Each structure stands twice: as structure tokens, then as C-alpha cells.
Amino acid sequence: MNEDLGKRVSKSTPTPIKPFNNLSNSAYLVIYSRFLTHTFRITLSLLLLLNTVSAFAQLNLPAANAPKEYELGGITISGIQFLDQDILKTYSGLTIGQKISIPGEEIGKGINALWKQGLFANISVSIDKIVGNTIFLNFHLTERPRLASFSFKGISKGDAEDLAKKVNLIKGKVLTDNLLVNANTTIQLFFEEKGFSGIKTNIIQKKDSSLRNSVAIVFDISKGKKIRIDEIIVEGNQAINAAHIERLMKETKERFRIRPFTHKDIVALQHTTPKKIARTLYNATAMGLFDELRDRFRLKVFSGSKFNKDLFNDDKQKIIDYYNSKGFRDAQIVKDTVYKNETGNLVVKIKIDEGHPYYFRHIYWKGNTKYSDQVLASILAIKSGDIYDKNTLDAHLNMNQNGNDVSSLYMDDGYLFFQITPSEVAVDHDSIDMAIRVYEGPQAIINKVIIKGNEKTNEHVIRREIRTLPGQKFSRSDILRSQREIATLGYFNAEKIGITPIPHPETGTVDIEYTVEEKSSDQIELQAGWGGKATGLIGTVGVAFNNFSIRNITKGSAWNPLPAGDGQKLGLRIQSSGKYYQAGTFSFTEPWLGGKKPTSLSIALFQTAFNTTYLNAESKQTTQGVTIGIGKRLKVPDDYFTLLSNLNFEHYNLVNQSPAYFFLKNGVANNFNLEEVISRNSLSDPLYPRNGSKYTLTVKVTPPYSMFNKVDYVNGTDKDKYNFIEYHRWRFNAENYTKLWGNLVLKTAAKFGFLGNYTGKTGDSPFERFEVGGDGISNFRQYGKEIIALRGYEVADVFQNKTTGNSTSTLFNKFTMELRFPFTLNPSSTIYALAFVDGATANIGFKNYNPFDLKRAAGLGIRVFLPMFGLLGVDYGIGFDKGSLTTNKLSNLGKFSIILGYEPE
């Protein structure tokens, strides 16, 4: 018994609610439309009840019209295309066997529950049939259309792409009114943030035949006019000039403007004389003239001038914060106005009530027993009469970056539970008295040190670098130092090293948990390079295992591919170009010899062989060498210092050598020397340091053979003079890193080298010299000289002996500045760009040496660090002292440099 749906209870978006008429003798039906408020629900119920009573009267029913109760026998769903019937029945909240009354609330609640799903444009209910006291209902649902596609009209392609990511419209999703409203709001906000006003959006819906019951949406957008800030007017300011206040507003800026003459100029000229104008200019302050020029000429070409209310509020707070930092604790912006001028652009007016500056007068300490008032006052470094600046006060009380604050003083001495509270106790006109209350609490003792996240590196490698040991007093500076030492290992992601103190006040102890994230530290080197016409192609294969474990070398299960985890370093490198050049290097380092003290042992073996021709005869150079080194960390002057002692031996066999390479043409030379390296390294991160410094002094000396042998160094043969090479050699490197803003870092560096002799009669050694210029690396390594990079120049551009053509020197200095900015600091691929200036000079001896007669260069570069391959990079430098742009092309002055594996000297 299926009734006409048009005469049943329904709910629809476009169709208004209609009274119910012509009810059959076999059914009663009531529906409640969407209820927005409790009052509306009651009112609508009364209307429906009156209508139902009217219908019953037409059917000659009793006047009482008491609700009749039925048992729900079943529900059917009709009209749907995509949705599941069983789920929709569940959404209705009606269940088989449920007692429902007609008239009553149960059916209305079911409709409302379905309507809240937002899936339907229309809902109506009819009685399918009644059997005895059992009723069967049919819900006829009209589904909302689904989104087939959406597009934008009237805007640029770039704006359309950005909006597509923001509007959160998904193809195939049911298109609800709320979805369209949100999309329209997103469009409005998007263009308001770009400075547009009067934005209008016409949403066009078109049926799409590619999918049943679907529509394509077109957002036809009119952006309106772009409104910019013409002028910012600051009033009420006396202590701080308007120009500085405007600079504090980072997000609210004026547009470009040139206005040499203003209306006030015309008025002034009518009421003054040239003499008065001249006197006014003479008496004007430099800052006053600057403000006047700034008011007339706003040359802000690249700064935005749109207005954003939220960002404007942030800028106002920056102004107040700045005033507070200058002692104006009562400063406030009493009024701000934003209005359109005659051009339709905006004028932003700010009125400031500065108040007057305040000063610290008396500072009292309360609750301190560990340190006296005088000690705490010296750390606080605020004296009576200083400008009242709460930010400075907080920085000197609570853990500033330098660690020279009161909290750090206590925290470094174990007072983990320390608290400090400043408060104003008196304000007398412009003077403020402060009381600083100290709660020292007990000293905390470290109970446990927990290490998590090390999947490859053995725990003892991390523990031996940690400065916080069980049984020691808690120390903030020890925690920070431990974090640096773990990062310096190079085995973990420096950005993800976590340190969490877990205090136990009841026992006065603290657990410290270190969390690390492993990264690959092993490197492989595979490269081919062109060594020149004579050399040809040079191939290189090298591996460096920086977290090796020699004690597990006999354990088959530890080979993956080699045993790892004990922090030892193993390296092997082979180069060859066939007959011309062959080289091999093997190195091993144990950083903790014996496992108890940071004393390192390193061993390196190498051999090279060159075979070429000189003056139509075979020329050979064969070199073998061995290095044994012992290194240790020092505690004096501080524990950033290390001392490394190397014992080196190199054996040269030279046949028919060109003087462009060595003064020794034929013979054997032995280089036995002791090398002492003292360095201080406080870099925050070995890969991308943001702060810290590194200083290294290297002294390499041979025995003074000339003092006790019988060689005639004036008339003797080269074979006799250079059988054992004699020299003393000095090298000094200094690097400093300063964080300018965020991750923008300035690196400054200076390098110096000198090769000397003991008596003068031996002359300068042909070995261990410096070669300045080029990219600092070579496709092959030639022992006997050190290459110092100078970007933008070839070796011969810096220094060359006019007689021999040799480019090596005994004296050099170099200065470098680099501005570095990272694109990503992800340990799997660290990438940063740099801009540099270099300057260097080189010479033979001090006689003609001028440290400031520099070969200057500037350029750009990029660095990519891949854990498997190490550091890769390229620089382009322009050598300013190779010639001039009037006589040379820019391409002749510039030069690319390649960086492979390590940063050159």
C-alpha cells in the first residue's frame, strides 16, 4: 500500500515545508523538519499538530486524536545511486521492532539524523504498508551531486595552482553547501592576504556527463582592486623617531613613493623667506633631515605594501616590545586607524602614548644561601640607574645562549630544582625596586644515564663521550657539551639528538636520557678525472669506514658489509692512470686506545709512482711513506684542545726531474720528521657549523743534520745535500663561524705557512713547500708539496719562479670570508649555498713578501653532502687581479672549482 510521496512528510533544501492533506483512512503520518533551536522545534511541532488535527477531522476521527503506537516492521530506502542501504538505515537510528507513535517524534528524529550526514538534497518518508499493528516505512532520498571537477576563471595560472591546494576540494566528494561556503571563504582570504579588496566569486555549477549525478564547478573570480599602503603616520612619538618605528613593522610597509614637494611646502613658502628657510636647514639635525627625506622618497621597490590585519597587530606588539626594552614600560598604542585616501589606497595611522622611561633602582635578593648577593649581582650585571628592560632582566636570570646567567650558575652546580622569580616591589616616579626571590632546592645527583636509538653504534662509543656520569652532580653545561661531543662523532643526525632530564625530587636524583638517530657515516669514492694531456684519464676507488670495529672482525655475523660500531676508522684508496701514475693509501685510527682514555692511535701507509718524460728522457718519481700518530685531549687551557704527535717518514726516488717540480733532479731523498699539531675545536657541528671556532698550529721539524754532518751544502752534489732533507715548517689555520640570523652563517678564516731552515747554508728545501692557486685538489696526489686553494686562479697566476717555472713557495698567507645558507640540513642530503671572497699571496722568503699584496677573488658556490660519497661541490670564482674587464672577457677572469670528498685548504 504505497502512498503518494508528494503527500508525505519530506525534507528538502529547495522545497519549503507544506501542510499535510488528504490522509488515507489507513495511515497517520507526521514529520518534523530540521530543528535549529528549541523554540523553533516547539513552534513547528504545534503547527504540524494543528494541521494533523484538521486532517483527522476530515476523516471523521474522534476529537481526542490520541497518538497511535505501531511496531516498526521494516524500512526500505529508495532513490539512492551510490550509497549503501544498510548503512543509511543505521544512520536513521530506527530499528526493527521499535515502537513508534503516529503522530510522534521517532520518524522526525530519523529524518534529522539522515539530514545531518550532509549527503542529501531532499528526504521524504511514506508508509509502505500497515499489517495489523506493524508499520513499514519507505525513505526516499535524493542524493546531492558529486564533484566531477573544479576550475578557476579570471585569475592567473599561478594563483589557480595555489588555490587548488588550499580549497580542499576532492573529486568524487559529495558537494555540500558547507563545502562551497568554505571554498569561497578560502578564496576571499587568499586574495585579501595579497592585498586585494572587493573580491567577488561567482560559483557556476554545470552537470558533468562523465559521471552520474555529478557537476563541474567553475569559480569565476573577480579580484577587485589591489590596495596598497600609501602612507604610515606615527603620532605621539618623542623618544623614538618615526623611521625607526616603521622599520620595526616588518609586515606593514609603505609602497614605493617619490614626492619631492608636499602641500605643506607650498603653505610654508607663502609664510616664510629664503633666509628663514636657510636658517631652518642649518639648525636641523641629521636625523630630522633623514626623516624629512624618508617622508618624501620611499624607495622600497622590493618590499610588500599590502595590509593584513593580523600581521598589523603583530607589528604593533613589536613596537610596544621595543619601547619596553628602552624602559618605557607604560608605552601603549592608544589609537590606530586604517582608512582610504583619495587614490583608493590605505593610510595607516598610529598614535602612541610613550609614557616616560623607567630605571632600575634597588635590586634585593631573597632566599639565596649558596651564593652571596654580590656574586649574583655580578652575574646579573644590572646596576642602579640602568634602563628598566624586562627582557634583559629575564635573559640575565634564565638560561641565555652564552650561559652567563643566574640560572646557569645554579644549574651547573647541580641545582636542577632551582627556581627564580623577579617581582616589582616599589615604583617611585621613574624608579623601580626589584625583589628577586630564589628557591635553590637540593643539589640533584645523576642516577642513571639512558641511551636510546643507537642501532649500529655500540653504546660504549657514546658513553665515553658523555660528560654526565652517574654519581656526579647535575650540570647544564655538561649536558650541552655532551650533546656537542655526540654530534661531533659524525654517526648521528645532529638535528635529532635529544636530551631529557627525568627528575626524581623525592630522592634528589635525576636520570638523563639521550636519544640519537643513526645516519650513514661510511663513504665510497668512485671518480674519474682528466690529469692533462700527458696523464690522461685517472681513475679513483676509495672506501672510508668511519665506524669500524676491529674486535668483531672474526665474527661472521658482524660483517654487514664490514664489522661496525666501535668508532674506529679504516680507509683504503687506490688511484691509477695506467703506466703514468699509480698510488695507494691505507689508514687506520683507534680513537680510544685501551678504551679508557681519549688517546688516539693512527697508522697510515702510502706509495705513489710517476712515470713521464723530460727532455726526451724517462722521468720517474717514486714515493713510499709511513705515519704513526698519537693524539690526546688536553684539559689545559680547556678541554677543547687536542695535541697530536706524528712521526713521519717519506722516501723519494727521483730520476730526471724537471725543475718546475723539484730542485733535485736525480737521486734519493729521505724525509724523517716529527710533527706536532695543537688545535682547539669548538665547532657546534662538523658538517654545517653555526657557531664556534677551530684553530690549528702545526710544526713539522727534521733533525738539524747540517750541524753535525760533513756535507758541503754550497759545492756538494744534490745527492749529498738532499739525502736527508732538513727544514722546519710552520702552519697556522683559524676558522670562526658566527650565526647571523636563523641558519645564515658567516665563516671567516685565515691561513699562514712558512718553510724555513736552521743555518741558511742548506738553502730552502725543495720538499714540503706550498703551492697556492687552483681548486686545492688534484686528480692525483704528488708528495713533497701542499696545495692551498685559491678560487678563481690557476697556480701560475699567484706565484711562479721566473727562472725555473716552479710554482711552489716557502711563504704564504690567505684570508677567506663565506656567507653560508642551507637549503636542507637533512643528514641524508645536506645542501647549502655560499658566497665567498678570497685573498692570498705567496713568495720565496720574507725579502719581497707583502702579506697584503693579495690576489683577490669573489664568487658563489654550492655544497652537497651525501653520507655515502662525502662532500661534493662546485665554486665559480672571479679573479680580480688576473686582469681587467676592459682587456679581458669575464669568462677569462672566472674559473670553476670542483670539490670532491673534502673541503680543500
JOPEMO-V659028 format. One record per backbone hydrogen bond with DSSP energy under -1.0 kcal/mol. CO is the residue of the C=O (numbers start at 1). NH is the residue of the N-H. E is the energy in kcal/mol with one decimal. If there is no record, write none. Layout:
BEGIN
[[CO,NH,E] [CO,NH,E]]
END
This chain:
BEGIN
[[4,7,-1.4] [5,8,-1.9] [9,125,-3.5] [11,123,-5.9] [37,41,-2.1] [38,42,-2.0] [39,43,-2.4] [40,44,-2.6] [41,45,-2.1] [42,46,-2.0] [43,47,-1.9] [44,48,-2.3] [45,49,-2.3] [46,50,-2.3] [47,51,-2.1] [48,52,-2.4] [49,53,-2.4] [50,54,-1.9] [51,55,-2.0] [52,56,-2.7] [53,57,-2.0] [54,58,-1.2] [56,61,-2.0] [57,60,-1.3] [68,102,-2.5] [70,100,-2.6] [71,135,-2.5] [72,97,-3.2] [74,137,-2.3] [76,139,-2.8] [78,141,-2.8] [84,88,-1.9] [85,89,-2.3] [86,90,-1.6] [87,91,-2.2] [88,92,-1.6] [90,93,-1.2] [95,98,-1.9] [98,72,-2.9] [100,70,-3.3] [102,68,-2.6] [105,109,-2.3] [106,110,-1.8] [107,111,-2.2] [108,112,-2.3] [109,113,-2.2] [110,114,-1.8] [111,115,-2.5] [112,116,-1.9] [114,117,-1.2] [115,118,-1.8] [119,144,-2.7] [121,13,-3.0] [122,142,-2.6] [123,11,-6.7] [124,140,-3.0] [126,138,-2.7] [127,3,-1.1] [129,136,-2.7] [131,134,-2.2] [133,71,-2.5] [134,131,-2.8] [135,73,-3.3] [136,128,-2.6] [136,129,-1.3] [137,76,-2.0] [138,126,-2.3] [139,78,-2.6] [140,124,-2.1] [142,121,-3.2] [142,122,-1.1] [145,175,-2.7] [146,215,-2.6] [147,172,-3.8] [149,217,-2.7] [151,219,-2.7] [153,221,-2.8] [156,160,-2.2] [157,161,-2.2] [158,162,-2.0] [159,163,-2.7] [160,164,-2.2] [163,167,-2.5] [170,173,-2.0] [173,147,-2.4] [176,180,-1.7] [177,181,-2.4] [178,182,-2.4] [179,183,-2.0] [180,184,-2.4] [181,185,-2.3] [182,186,-2.4] [183,187,-2.0] [184,188,-2.3] [185,189,-2.6] [186,190,-2.2] [187,191,-1.9] [188,192,-2.0] [189,193,-2.3] [191,196,-2.6] [192,195,-1.6] [195,227,-3.6] [197,225,-1.2] [200,222,-3.1] [202,220,-2.8] [204,218,-2.6] [206,216,-3.7] [213,146,-2.3] [214,208,-2.3] [215,148,-3.1] [216,206,-2.5] [217,151,-1.8] [218,204,-2.8] [219,153,-2.7] [220,202,-2.8] [222,200,-2.7] [225,197,-2.4] [228,346,-3.0] [229,255,-2.4] [231,348,-2.7] [233,350,-3.1] [235,352,-2.9] [241,245,-1.8] [242,246,-2.5] [243,247,-1.7] [244,248,-1.3] [248,250,-1.5] [257,298,-3.1] [262,266,-1.2] [263,267,-2.0] [264,268,-2.3] [265,269,-2.5] [266,270,-1.0] [268,271,-1.3] [273,277,-2.2] [274,278,-2.4] [275,279,-2.1] [276,280,-2.2] [277,281,-2.3] [278,282,-2.1] [279,283,-2.0] [285,289,-2.3] [286,290,-2.3] [287,291,-2.5] [288,292,-2.1] [289,293,-2.6] [290,294,-2.6] [291,295,-1.8] [292,296,-1.0] [293,297,-2.9] [296,259,-3.4] [298,257,-2.5] [298,300,-1.1] [299,301,-1.2] [305,229,-2.6] [308,312,-2.6] [309,313,-2.1] [310,314,-1.7] [311,315,-2.2] [312,316,-2.1] [313,317,-1.7] [314,318,-1.7] [315,319,-1.7] [316,320,-2.0] [317,321,-2.7] [318,322,-2.1] [319,323,-2.3] [320,324,-2.7] [321,325,-2.0] [323,328,-2.3] [324,327,-1.8] [327,329,-1.8] [327,358,-2.0] [328,331,-1.4] [332,353,-3.0] [335,351,-2.9] [337,349,-3.2] [339,347,-2.9] [341,344,-1.6] [345,341,-2.6] [346,230,-2.7] [346,231,-1.2] [347,339,-2.1] [348,233,-3.1] [349,337,-2.6] [350,235,-3.0] [351,334,-1.2] [351,335,-1.4] [353,332,-1.9] [358,388,-2.5] [359,432,-2.5] [360,385,-3.3] [362,434,-3.0] [364,436,-3.3] [366,438,-3.4] [372,376,-2.2] [373,377,-2.5] [374,378,-1.9] [375,379,-1.6] [376,380,-2.6] [377,381,-2.2] [383,386,-2.1] [386,360,-2.8] [389,393,-2.1] [390,394,-2.7] [391,395,-2.3] [392,396,-2.0] [394,398,-2.9] [396,406,-2.1] [397,407,-1.9] [400,403,-1.3] [405,409,-1.8] [406,410,-1.8] [407,411,-3.3] [408,412,-2.5] [410,413,-1.5] [410,415,-2.1] [411,414,-1.3] [414,416,-2.2] [414,444,-4.0] [415,418,-1.3] [419,439,-3.1] [421,437,-2.7] [423,435,-2.8] [426,433,-2.8] [428,431,-2.2] [430,359,-2.3] [431,428,-2.9] [432,361,-2.7] [433,425,-2.4] [433,426,-1.2] [434,364,-3.0] [435,423,-1.8] [436,366,-2.3] [437,421,-2.5] [439,419,-2.6] [444,474,-2.6] [445,510,-1.9] [446,471,-3.1] [448,512,-2.6] [450,514,-3.5] [452,516,-2.6] [453,455,-1.1] [458,461,-1.3] [459,463,-2.6] [460,464,-1.9] [462,465,-1.5] [469,472,-2.1] [472,446,-3.1] [475,479,-1.6] [476,480,-2.2] [477,481,-2.2] [478,482,-2.2] [479,483,-2.2] [480,484,-1.8] [481,485,-2.5] [482,486,-2.3] [483,487,-1.9] [484,488,-2.4] [487,490,-1.2] [491,519,-2.4] [493,496,-1.6] [498,515,-2.9] [500,513,-2.3] [502,511,-2.5] [504,507,-1.5] [504,508,-1.3] [504,509,-1.5] [508,445,-1.9] [509,504,-3.0] [510,447,-2.7] [511,502,-4.0] [512,450,-2.8] [513,500,-2.6] [514,452,-2.5] [515,498,-2.8] [517,493,-2.6] [523,544,-2.7] [525,542,-2.5] [527,540,-2.8] [529,538,-3.4] [532,536,-3.2] [536,531,-2.7] [538,529,-2.6] [539,576,-2.0] [540,527,-1.9] [541,574,-3.0] [542,525,-3.8] [543,572,-2.4] [544,523,-2.5] [545,570,-2.6] [547,565,-2.9] [548,568,-2.2] [550,553,-1.3] [552,555,-1.3] [555,558,-1.3] [556,559,-1.2] [558,560,-1.1] [563,549,-1.6] [565,458,-2.4] [568,548,-3.5] [569,589,-2.3] [570,545,-3.4] [571,587,-2.2] [572,543,-2.7] [573,585,-2.5] [574,541,-2.6] [575,583,-2.5] [576,539,-2.7] [580,611,-2.5] [581,577,-2.5] [582,609,-2.2] [583,575,-2.6] [584,607,-2.0] [585,573,-2.3] [586,605,-2.9] [587,571,-2.6] [588,603,-2.6] [589,569,-2.2] [590,601,-2.3] [592,595,-1.5] [597,599,-2.9] [599,593,-3.9] [600,631,-2.0] [601,590,-3.0] [602,629,-2.7] [603,588,-2.5] [604,627,-2.4] [605,586,-2.8] [606,625,-2.3] [607,584,-2.3] [608,623,-2.5] [609,582,-1.8] [610,621,-1.8] [612,619,-3.7] [617,614,-3.0] [619,612,-3.0] [620,655,-2.7] [621,610,-2.8] [622,653,-2.3] [623,608,-2.6] [624,651,-2.9] [625,606,-2.1] [626,649,-2.1] [627,604,-2.2] [628,647,-2.8] [629,602,-2.3] [630,645,-3.0] [631,600,-2.5] [632,643,-2.7] [638,641,-1.5] [640,681,-1.8] [641,634,-2.8] [642,679,-2.3] [643,632,-2.3] [644,677,-2.9] [645,630,-2.6] [646,675,-2.9] [647,628,-1.9] [648,673,-2.2] [649,626,-2.1] [650,671,-3.2] [651,624,-1.8] [652,669,-2.2] [653,622,-2.0] [654,667,-2.4] [655,620,-2.3] [658,661,-2.1] [658,662,-2.0] [665,657,-2.3] [667,654,-3.1] [669,652,-3.5] [670,725,-2.6] [671,650,-2.0] [673,648,-2.4] [674,701,-2.5] [675,646,-3.0] [676,699,-2.6] [677,644,-2.9] [678,697,-2.7] [679,642,-2.5] [680,695,-2.4] [691,684,-2.1] [692,737,-2.7] [693,682,-3.1] [694,735,-2.3] [695,680,-2.5] [696,733,-2.5] [697,678,-2.4] [698,731,-2.5] [699,676,-2.9] [700,729,-2.8] [701,674,-2.7] [703,705,-2.1] [704,707,-2.0] [705,708,-1.7] [705,709,-2.5] [711,713,-1.1] [712,716,-2.3] [717,721,-2.5] [718,722,-2.5] [723,670,-1.3] [727,702,-1.9] [728,756,-3.1] [729,700,-2.7] [730,754,-2.4] [731,698,-3.2] [732,752,-2.3] [733,696,-2.5] [734,750,-2.2] [735,694,-2.4] [736,748,-2.4] [738,746,-2.9] [741,744,-2.7] [744,740,-2.6] [744,741,-1.1] [745,820,-3.3] [746,738,-2.3] [747,818,-2.9] [748,736,-2.5] [749,816,-2.5] [750,734,-2.3] [751,814,-2.4] [752,732,-2.6] [753,812,-2.0] [754,730,-2.9] [756,728,-1.9] [769,786,-2.7] [770,809,-3.1] [771,788,-2.8] [774,790,-2.1] [784,768,-1.3] [784,769,-1.2] [786,771,-2.9] [788,773,-2.9] [790,793,-1.7] [793,774,-2.2] [795,798,-1.3] [795,799,-1.3] [801,805,-2.6] [806,801,-3.4] [809,770,-2.7] [810,755,-2.6] [811,843,-2.3] [812,753,-2.2] [813,841,-2.1] [814,751,-2.7] [815,839,-1.9] [816,749,-2.6] [817,837,-2.1] [818,747,-3.3] [819,835,-1.7] [820,745,-2.5] [821,833,-2.8] [824,831,-2.4] [826,829,-1.6] [830,865,-3.2] [831,823,-2.7] [831,824,-1.8] [832,863,-3.0] [833,821,-2.5] [834,861,-2.4] [835,819,-2.7] [836,859,-2.0] [837,817,-2.2] [838,857,-2.5] [839,815,-3.0] [840,855,-3.0] [841,813,-1.8] [843,810,-1.4] [843,811,-1.5] [846,849,-1.2] [850,853,-1.8] [852,854,-1.8] [855,840,-1.3] [856,880,-1.9] [857,838,-2.6] [858,878,-3.0] [859,836,-2.5] [860,876,-3.0] [861,834,-2.4] [862,874,-1.7] [863,832,-2.1] [864,872,-2.9] [865,830,-1.6] [866,870,-2.9] [868,524,-4.6] [870,866,-2.3] [871,901,-3.0] [872,864,-3.4] [873,899,-2.6] [874,862,-1.9] [875,897,-2.6] [876,860,-1.5] [877,895,-2.0] [878,858,-1.4] [879,882,-1.2] [884,888,-1.9] [889,892,-1.1] [889,893,-1.1] [890,894,-1.6] [893,879,-2.7] [895,877,-2.5] [897,875,-2.4] [899,873,-2.0]]
END
